[in-house]
Amino acid sequence: MSAVPPTPTTGGPHHSEAVAVAAERRWAIIVGVIIALLVAMMVITGLQWAAMPPSRVETIDVKTVHIKGEFVESNLGTTMGTDGKVTVRLVAQQYSFEPQCIVVPAEIPVTFRGTSTDAIHGFVIGTTNANTMLIPGFVATFTTTLHKTGEHLMPCHEYCGTGHEAMWGRVQVLPPQEFLAKARGGERLSCVPR
């Protein structure tokens, strides 16, 4: 019996091997490109964060947070600057937020600035996207717009000790016109009864 030579349509042992080698080469190139893209993304992200660090790199002295600077008690709560920007300053400590109740406008961007004096605390407003950690010695800053008016719960979502489950605050979201009418006086807004 004589062996039938392979034809171009039937291939043969050498043709199958060449196809497998070509497929492996293509996949090796694809994997190499993916790895190179991932490394490039890590390098670019690292360089960007070095140029524009995240908010947690703003530091504060926890020993003097209540005595001087931005987070003294008279400076806490909601304020509207002359430029129309709304800023909320708050301090978390075992087992409370100061102020206990915050007033903010709906449909207007609000910048939250907060810190902690003693342990890591969490800050989340109900079912909104306002969510951050408050770490002693650092100032957490984020800006968000709240859309749903009414009262929202503000629990601590980081375990901070035996009284953690009782650490709650409230956020009252007012319609924009109502908020602006209250904020025109220039004083800090809070919904805590005096």
BAPA-242727 format. One line per 3 residues: number of its first residue (from 1); their letters; for each residue x negated, z, y of N, C-alpha, C. Coordinates in nm, 4 decimals, padded with zeros to 6 digits. Atoms other than C-alpha are relative to their C-alpha. Layout:
# BAPA-242727
NUM	a	X:Z:Y:X:Z:Y:X:Z:Y; ...
***
This chain:
# BAPA-242727
1	msa	-00.0824:00.0000:-00.1160:00.0000:00.0000:00.0000:-00.0871:00.0000:00.1226; 00.0783:00.0060:-00.1227:-00.1302:-00.0915:00.3321:00.0759:00.0692:00.1119; -00.0605:-00.0711:-00.1129:-00.0671:00.1150:00.6430:00.0455:-00.1002:00.1047
4	vpp	-00.0535:00.0884:-00.1029:00.1502:-00.0461:00.9048:-00.0548:00.0472:00.1344; 00.0549:-00.0418:-00.1285:-00.0233:-00.0467:01.2397:00.1146:00.0344:00.0966; -00.1062:-00.0388:-00.0937:00.1766:00.1301:01.5144:00.0229:-00.1087:00.1044
7	tpt	-00.0351:00.0973:-00.1037:00.3582:-00.0922:01.7564:00.0249:00.0776:00.1299; -00.0224:-00.0708:-00.1268:00.4075:-00.0114:02.1260:00.1333:00.0749:00.0032; -00.1297:-00.0665:-00.0037:00.7711:00.0816:02.0562:00.0056:00.1203:-00.0916
10	tgg	-00.0046:-00.1124:00.0933:00.7060:00.3155:01.7622:-00.1038:00.1053:00.0326; 00.1029:-00.0971:-00.0368:00.4055:00.4852:01.9130:-00.0920:00.0241:-00.1165; 00.0894:-00.0358:00.1069:00.1919:00.6685:01.6640:-00.0603:00.1338:00.0309
13	phh	00.0556:-00.1316:-00.0227:-00.0158:00.9793:01.6330:-00.0750:00.0095:00.1326; 00.0768:-00.0059:-00.1255:-00.2359:00.8899:01.9300:00.0913:-00.0043:00.1218; -00.0931:00.0107:-00.1118:00.0571:00.8002:02.1545:00.0702:00.1343:00.0246
16	sea	-00.0666:-00.1303:-00.0132:00.2364:01.1349:02.0887:-00.0936:00.1023:00.0627; 00.0981:-00.0929:-00.0551:-00.0808:01.3253:02.1647:-00.0225:-00.0276:00.1485; 00.0196:00.0362:-00.1411:-00.1271:01.1369:02.4923:00.1192:00.0452:00.0850
19	vav	-00.1197:-00.0443:-00.0729:00.2324:01.2135:02.5967:-00.0042:00.1514:00.0182; 00.0067:-00.1459:-00.0077:00.1845:01.5865:02.5184:-00.1064:00.0444:00.1009; 00.1075:-00.0341:-00.0933:-00.1449:01.6002:02.7116:00.0452:-00.0276:00.1439
22	aae	-00.0479:00.0336:-00.1341:00.0160:01.4285:03.0120:00.1040:00.1023:00.0473; -00.1020:-00.0993:-00.0359:00.3131:01.6725:03.0068:-00.0652:00.1342:00.0317; 00.0702:-00.1253:-00.0260:00.0799:01.9732:02.9847:-00.0751:-00.0057:00.1329
25	rrw	00.0731:00.0165:-00.1250:-00.1275:01.8375:03.2727:00.0975:00.0118:00.1192; -00.0993:-00.0099:-00.1077:00.1874:01.7935:03.4875:00.0435:00.1442:00.0207; -00.0435:-00.1396:-00.0130:00.3026:02.1495:03.4136:-00.1106:00.0890:00.0555
28	aii	00.1119:-00.0771:-00.0542:-00.0437:02.2893:03.4852:-00.0109:-00.0215:00.1511; 00.0042:00.0292:-00.1435:-00.0376:02.1157:03.8250:00.1153:00.0705:00.0711; -00.1168:-00.0647:-00.0604:00.3148:02.2446:03.8996:-00.0219:00.1503:00.0115
31	vgv	00.0264:-00.1441:-00.0028:00.2188:02.6034:03.8076:-00.1088:00.0325:00.1028; 00.1058:-00.0218:-00.0988:-00.0995:02.5771:04.0154:00.0524:-00.0098:00.1433; -00.0586:00.0149:-00.1339:00.0991:02.4563:04.3188:00.0868:00.1215:00.0326
34	iia	-00.0845:-00.1178:-00.0233:00.3498:02.7437:04.2785:-00.0863:00.1222:00.0316; 00.0901:-00.1131:-00.0246:00.0689:03.0005:04.2600:-00.0645:-00.0125:00.1378; 00.0616:00.0211:-00.1320:-00.1007:02.8473:04.5660:00.1013:00.0287:00.1118
37	llv	-00.1033:-00.0275:-00.1001:00.2301:02.8615:04.7609:00.0259:00.1494:00.0129; -00.0219:-00.1441:-00.0048:00.2836:03.2280:04.6673:-00.1146:00.0715:00.0716; 00.1161:-00.0604:-00.0665:-00.0695:03.3221:04.7755:00.0027:-00.0325:00.1494
40	amm	-00.0080:00.0382:-00.1416:-00.0240:03.1275:05.1020:00.1079:00.0809:00.0719; -00.1059:-00.0808:-00.0610:00.3059:03.3099:05.1698:-00.0462:00.1431:00.0234; 00.0498:-00.1370:-00.0165:00.1368:03.6475:05.1138:-00.0994:00.0085:00.1146
43	vit	00.0997:-00.0004:-00.1071:-00.1502:03.5596:05.3474:00.0675:-00.0157:00.1359; -00.0694:00.0227:-00.1275:00.0804:03.4266:05.6221:00.0809:00.1230:00.0390; -00.0791:-00.1198:-00.0288:00.3114:03.7297:05.5953:-00.0906:00.1149:00.0431
46	glq	00.0941:-00.1050:-00.0368:00.0155:03.9679:05.6066:-00.0556:-00.0196:00.1395; 00.0516:00.0281:-00.1342:-00.1252:03.7974:05.9153:00.1082:00.0208:00.1055; -00.1080:-00.0186:-00.0965:00.2145:03.7974:06.0879:00.0263:00.1483:00.0221
49	waa	-00.0254:-00.1431:-00.0148:00.2703:04.1695:06.0190:-00.1132:00.0688:00.0748; 00.1106:-00.0586:-00.0758:-00.0741:04.2443:06.1569:00.0170:-00.0307:00.1486; -00.0215:00.0372:-00.1393:00.0196:04.0599:06.4768:00.1267:00.0634:00.0563
52	mpp	-00.1275:-00.0587:-00.0414:00.3799:04.1929:06.4928:00.0380:00.1058:-00.1026; -00.0256:-00.1009:00.1020:00.3899:04.5198:06.2986:00.1461:00.0424:-00.0039; -00.1363:-00.0483:00.0101:00.7210:04.6524:06.1675:00.0190:00.1277:00.0809
55	srv	-00.0298:-00.1103:-00.0906:00.8956:04.9302:06.3601:-00.0608:00.1328:-00.0435; 00.0460:-00.1301:00.0464:00.7599:05.2107:06.1444:-00.1423:00.0358:00.0457; 00.1348:-00.0329:-00.0449:00.4168:05.1909:06.3070:-00.0012:00.0673:00.1365
58	eti	-00.0066:-00.0761:-00.1253:00.5377:05.3493:06.6334:00.0016:00.1475:-00.0376; 00.0125:-00.1397:00.0427:00.4268:05.7094:06.5983:00.0455:00.0960:00.1087; -00.0449:-00.1061:-00.0892:00.5433:06.0350:06.7521:-00.0500:00.1323:-00.0563
61	dvk	00.0465:-00.1308:00.0441:00.4210:06.3950:06.7382:00.1210:00.0863:-00.0353; -00.1183:-00.0764:00.0428:00.6756:06.5928:06.5327:00.0009:00.1411:00.0568; 00.0053:-00.1361:-00.0545:00.5564:06.9212:06.6832:00.0602:00.0080:00.1405
64	tvh	-00.0493:-00.0016:-00.1377:00.6645:06.8192:07.0341:00.1210:-00.0908:00.0206; -00.1090:00.0969:-00.0119:00.9559:06.5844:06.9602:00.1171:00.0549:00.0820; -00.1106:-00.0597:-00.0741:01.2133:06.8295:07.1063:-00.0415:00.0480:00.1392
67	ikg	00.0498:-00.0588:-00.1240:00.9924:06.9410:07.3964:-00.0264:-00.1040:00.1081; 00.0333:00.1020:-00.0987:00.8758:06.6221:07.5642:00.0166:-00.1385:-00.0601; -00.0083:00.1383:00.0435:00.9132:06.2483:07.5490:00.1430:-00.0494:-00.0175
70	efv	-00.1251:00.0739:00.0159:01.1914:06.0173:07.4454:00.1094:00.0763:-00.0730; -00.0989:-00.0628:00.0866:01.3646:06.2456:07.1942:00.0340:00.1441:00.0374; -00.0450:-00.1323:-00.0437:01.4251:06.5600:07.4022:00.1529:00.0003:-00.0043
73	esn	-00.1449:-00.0089:00.0212:01.7817:06.6878:07.3623:00.0814:-00.0682:00.1100; -00.0750:00.0609:-00.1104:01.8950:06.5683:07.7061:-00.0050:-00.1526:-00.0014; 00.0158:00.1444:00.0060:01.7882:06.2123:07.6161:00.0643:-00.0601:-00.1252
76	lgt	-00.0587:00.0489:00.1248:01.9744:06.1871:07.2832:00.1423:-00.0508:00.0249; -00.1333:00.0579:-00.0117:02.2930:05.9878:07.2353:-00.0076:-00.1443:00.0432; -00.0119:00.1406:-00.0375:02.4092:05.6524:07.3688:-00.0119:-00.0145:00.1507
79	tmg	00.0121:00.0304:-00.1423:02.3097:05.5079:07.7035:-00.0012:-00.1510:00.0182; 00.0043:00.1422:-00.0339:02.3485:05.1722:07.8733:-00.0921:-00.0155:00.1200; 00.0963:00.0209:-00.1069:02.0566:05.0567:08.0830:00.0558:-00.0879:00.1105
82	tdg	-00.0419:00.0837:-00.1119:02.0798:04.8764:08.4142:00.0039:-00.1475:-00.0381; -00.0002:00.1381:00.0476:02.0086:04.5541:08.2236:00.1152:-00.0275:-00.0972; -00.1151:00.0167:00.0884:02.3232:04.6105:08.0111:-00.0302:00.0258:-00.1463
85	kvt	00.0361:-00.0264:00.1395:02.1328:04.6987:07.6927:00.0442:00.1400:-00.0398; -00.0490:-00.1278:00.0514:02.2843:04.9768:07.4815:-00.1031:00.0551:-00.0976; 00.0994:-00.0648:00.0853:02.0404:05.2217:07.3206:00.0538:00.1337:-00.0477
88	vrl	-00.0371:-00.1286:00.0593:02.1124:05.5104:07.0846:-00.1279:00.0676:-00.0459; 00.1144:-00.0790:00.0463:01.8501:05.7814:07.0335:00.0541:00.1167:-00.0802; -00.0443:-00.1108:00.0839:01.8885:06.0330:06.7520:-00.1169:00.0594:-00.0760
91	vaq	00.1005:-00.0725:00.0773:01.6879:06.2911:06.5610:00.0686:00.0550:-00.1241; -00.0497:-00.0575:00.1243:01.7417:06.3882:06.1975:-00.0876:00.1194:-00.0358; 00.0727:-00.1184:00.0457:01.6459:06.7313:06.0697:00.0864:00.0669:-00.1054
94	qys	-00.0777:-00.0633:00.1058:01.7476:06.9405:05.7740:00.1023:00.0921:00.0630; -00.0795:00.0974:00.0711:02.0511:06.9221:05.7489:00.1026:-00.0555:00.0957; -00.0906:00.0524:-00.1015:02.1991:06.7520:06.0535:-00.0642:-00.1150:00.0771
97	fep	00.0433:00.1010:-00.0959:02.1792:06.4616:06.2922:00.0278:00.0549:00.1397; -00.0225:-00.0391:-00.1391:02.1444:06.5226:06.6647:-00.0042:-00.1256:00.0843; -00.1317:-00.0621:-00.0046:02.3782:06.4142:06.8169:00.0771:-00.0222:-00.1299
100	qci	-00.0814:00.0020:00.1217:02.6332:06.4765:06.5442:00.0989:-00.1162:00.0008; -00.0956:00.1104:-00.0135:02.8648:06.2038:06.6770:-00.0512:-00.0944:00.1081; 00.0558:00.1023:-00.0887:02.7561:05.8776:06.8422:00.1114:-00.0960:00.0400
103	vvp	-00.0965:00.0978:-00.0504:02.9658:05.6435:07.0591:-00.0739:-00.1307:00.0254; 00.0606:00.1313:-00.0215:02.8823:05.2706:07.0485:00.1102:-00.1028:00.0232; -00.1000:00.1043:-00.0221:03.0576:04.9504:07.1570:00.0080:-00.0968:-00.1178
106	aei	-00.0141:00.1093:00.0967:03.1959:04.6850:06.9266:-00.0425:-00.1296:00.0683; 00.0328:00.1360:-00.0455:03.0692:04.3272:06.9613:-00.1111:-00.0073:00.1047; 00.1139:-00.0005:-00.0926:02.7709:04.4278:07.1793:-00.1215:00.0497:-00.0783
109	pvt	00.1177:-00.0478:00.0733:02.4162:04.4562:07.0345:-00.0401:00.1412:00.0431; 00.0402:-00.1381:-00.0241:02.3050:04.8188:07.0025:-00.1355:00.0216:-00.0657; 00.1316:-00.0328:00.0554:01.9425:04.9300:06.9555:-00.0005:00.1479:-00.0359
112	frg	00.0113:-00.1378:00.0481:01.9045:05.2441:06.7451:-00.1472:00.0372:-00.0066; 00.1352:-00.0537:00.0073:01.5891:05.4520:06.7852:00.0127:00.1409:-00.0536; -00.0131:-00.1311:00.0614:01.5496:05.7503:06.5586:-00.1287:00.0480:-00.0617
115	tst	00.1147:-00.0609:00.0657:01.3000:05.9903:06.4101:00.0474:00.1226:-00.0755; -00.0283:-00.1214:00.0758:01.2852:06.2936:06.1846:-00.1044:00.1040:00.0359; 00.0932:-00.1066:-00.0348:01.1271:06.6308:06.2456:-00.0597:00.0689:-00.1212
118	dai	00.0436:-00.0844:00.1111:01.0808:06.7659:05.8934:-00.0122:-00.0682:-00.1353; 00.0015:00.0642:00.1313:01.1521:06.5386:05.5949:00.0493:-00.1430:00.0176; -00.0526:00.1365:-00.0046:01.2433:06.1805:05.5126:00.1519:00.0077:-00.0118
121	hgf	-00.1461:00.0059:-00.0001:01.6086:06.1209:05.5969:00.0426:-00.1457:00.0008; -00.0563:00.1337:-00.0053:01.8293:05.8173:05.5593:00.1042:-00.0087:00.1089; -00.0970:00.0238:-00.1060:02.0507:05.6652:05.8248:00.0777:-00.1244:-00.0377
124	vig	-00.0845:00.1141:00.0341:02.3414:05.4424:05.7281:00.1351:00.0210:00.0670; -00.1310:-00.0086:-00.0631:02.6641:05.3644:05.9114:00.1004:-00.0708:-00.0895; -00.1104:00.0503:00.0816:02.9594:05.3232:05.6747:-00.0300:-00.1270:-00.0759
127	ttn	00.0127:00.1262:00.0719:03.0003:04.9694:05.5477:-00.0648:-00.1076:00.0862; 00.0678:00.0961:-00.0875:02.7818:04.8071:05.8141:-00.1398:-00.0284:-00.0536; 00.1379:00.0288:00.0401:02.4305:04.6668:05.7923:-00.1003:00.0940:00.0665
130	ant	00.0893:-00.0972:-00.0647:02.2891:04.9609:05.9943:-00.0501:00.0975:-00.1056; 00.0552:-00.0785:00.1093:02.0581:05.1236:05.7413:-00.1515:00.0064:00.0155; 00.1453:-00.0144:-00.0106:01.7073:05.2658:05.7782:-00.0411:00.1381:-00.0473
133	mli	00.0546:-00.1310:00.0340:01.4829:05.5558:05.6855:-00.0606:00.0605:00.1257; 00.0585:-00.0739:-00.1114:01.3833:05.8215:05.9380:-00.1115:00.0861:-00.0576; 00.1181:-00.0625:00.0593:01.0310:05.9398:05.8596:-00.0694:00.0852:00.1053
136	pgf	00.0683:-00.0852:-00.0981:00.8572:06.2342:06.0297:-00.1268:-00.0674:00.0526; 00.1195:00.0571:-00.0613:00.5946:06.1131:06.2748:00.0134:-00.1459:00.0371; -00.0197:00.1417:-00.0300:00.7384:05.7608:06.3055:00.1349:-00.0208:00.0674
139	vat	-00.1257:00.0354:-00.0657:01.0083:05.6009:06.5201:00.0556:-00.1240:-00.0684; -00.0680:00.1145:00.0608:01.2524:05.3742:06.3380:00.0832:-00.0673:00.1079; -00.0732:00.0761:-00.1004:01.3968:05.0987:06.5574:00.0639:-00.1209:-00.0660
142	ftt	-00.0664:00.1224:00.0441:01.6549:04.8360:06.4742:00.1159:-00.0280:00.0938; -00.1112:00.0414:-00.0844:01.9208:04.6398:06.6599:00.1057:-00.0640:-00.0884; -00.1105:00.0546:00.0783:02.2625:04.5579:06.5172:00.1229:-00.0095:00.0887
145	tlh	-00.1284:00.0104:-00.0685:02.6106:04.4617:06.6310:00.1080:00.0456:-00.0960; -00.1089:-00.0512:00.0823:02.9060:04.6568:06.4946:00.1287:-00.0710:00.0419; -00.1186:00.0800:-00.0294:03.2314:04.4647:06.4668:00.1309:00.0763:-00.0176
148	ktg	-00.1247:-00.0700:00.0316:03.4904:04.7051:06.3278:00.0111:00.1272:00.0835; -00.0194:-00.1189:-00.0819:03.6244:04.9582:06.5789:00.0541:00.1134:-00.0860; -00.0468:-00.1175:00.0725:03.7124:05.3105:06.4734:-00.1167:00.0923:-00.0297
151	ehl	00.1025:-00.0979:00.0342:03.5208:05.6000:06.3264:-00.0623:-00.0327:-00.1349; 00.0756:00.0272:00.1229:03.2501:05.5431:06.0639:-00.0806:00.1246:-00.0351; 00.0834:-00.1115:00.0442:03.0715:05.8038:05.8557:-00.1460:-00.0416:00.0037
154	mpc	00.1436:00.0237:-00.0086:02.6958:05.8352:05.8938:-00.0704:00.1048:-00.0871; 00.0659:-00.0981:00.0862:02.5527:06.0154:05.5883:-00.1505:-00.0230:-00.0073; 00.1419:00.0135:00.0350:02.1903:06.0839:05.5089:-00.0029:-00.0520:-00.1431
157	hey	00.0029:00.0568:00.1349:02.1160:05.8657:05.2066:-00.1342:00.0196:-00.0714; 00.1255:-00.0360:00.0668:01.7676:06.0018:05.1266:00.0042:00.1491:-00.0301; -00.0055:-00.1421:00.0362:01.7531:06.3296:04.9359:-00.1024:00.0771:00.0832
160	cgt	00.0870:-00.0724:-00.0931:01.6125:06.5802:05.1855:-00.0008:00.1505:-00.0250; 00.0011:-00.1424:00.0316:01.6681:06.9193:05.0201:00.1351:00.0461:-00.0516; -00.1203:-00.0543:00.0641:01.9362:07.1509:04.8873:00.1260:-00.0169:00.0834
163	ghe	-00.1178:00.0201:-00.0836:02.1706:07.0933:05.1841:00.0286:-00.1463:00.0291; -00.0108:00.1440:-00.0250:02.1454:06.7135:05.1647:00.1447:-00.0496:-00.0015; -00.1363:00.0528:00.0129:02.5061:06.6579:05.0556:00.0878:00.0327:00.1201
166	amw	-00.0786:-00.0370:-00.1178:02.6332:06.8228:05.3760:-00.0521:-00.0669:00.1278; 00.0592:00.0630:-00.1183:02.4236:06.6062:05.6103:00.0763:-00.1281:00.0335; -00.0851:00.1104:-00.0413:02.6826:06.3820:05.7735:00.0087:-00.0042:00.1520
169	grv	-00.0299:00.0180:-00.1408:02.7369:06.2436:06.1189:00.1141:-00.0997:00.0107; -00.1079:00.0965:-00.0230:02.9976:06.0171:06.2754:-00.0418:-00.0992:00.1070; 00.0223:00.1025:-00.1009:02.9848:05.6945:06.4733:00.1370:-00.0522:00.0424
172	qvl	-00.1243:00.0550:-00.0535:03.2767:05.6004:06.6978:-00.0305:-00.1342:00.0645; 00.0182:00.1339:-00.0546:03.2901:05.2267:06.7634:00.1219:-00.0298:00.0873; -00.1071:00.0235:-00.0965:03.4945:05.1583:07.0774:00.0112:-00.1476:00.0343
175	ppq	-00.0120:00.1368:-00.0512:03.6375:04.8292:07.2007:-00.0924:-00.0169:00.1210; 00.1002:00.0192:-00.1065:03.3897:04.6744:07.4495:00.0451:00.0484:00.1377; -00.0452:-00.0394:-00.1347:03.6020:04.7308:07.7626:00.0090:00.1514:00.0144
178	efl	-00.0094:-00.1464:-00.0036:03.6690:05.0952:07.6773:-00.1387:00.0628:00.0083; 00.1368:-00.0520:-00.0044:03.2988:05.1561:07.6115:-00.0612:-00.0210:00.1384; 00.0596:00.0310:-00.1297:03.1921:04.9835:07.9347:00.0578:00.0893:00.1093
181	aka	-00.0609:-00.0887:-00.0988:03.4402:05.1932:08.1352:-00.0617:00.1396:-00.0070; 00.0604:-00.1333:00.0160:03.2907:05.5152:07.9916:-00.1484:-00.0011:00.0369; 00.1456:00.0059:-00.0198:02.9282:05.3961:08.0211:-00.0394:-00.0244:00.1446
184	rgg	00.0333:00.0310:-00.1389:02.9455:05.2995:08.3888:-00.0475:00.1223:00.0778; 00.0431:-00.1219:-00.0693:02.8892:05.6608:08.4912:-00.1481:00.0271:-00.0131; 00.1436:-00.0165:00.0177:02.5294:05.6363:08.3700:-00.0401:00.1190:-00.0850
187	erl	00.0368:-00.1149:00.0826:02.5488:05.9526:08.1604:-00.0028:-00.0395:-00.1470; 00.0098:00.0257:00.1435:02.4741:05.9713:07.7922:00.1343:00.0257:-00.0636; -00.1288:-00.0119:00.0659:02.7754:05.9184:07.5720:-00.0153:00.0679:-00.1359
190	scv	-00.0044:-00.0659:00.1298:02.8568:06.1380:07.2765:00.1444:00.0378:-00.0257; -00.1361:-00.0410:00.0328:03.1778:06.2192:07.0938:00.0038:00.1427:-00.0530; 00.0040:-00.1398:00.0395:03.0684:06.5756:07.0207:00.0746:00.0798:00.1060
193	pr	-00.0705:-00.0801:-00.1002:03.3123:06.8198:07.1878:-00.0958:00.0968:00.0684; 00.0892:-00.0892:-00.0754:03.1422:07.0202:07.4625:00.0696:00.1284:00.0340
***
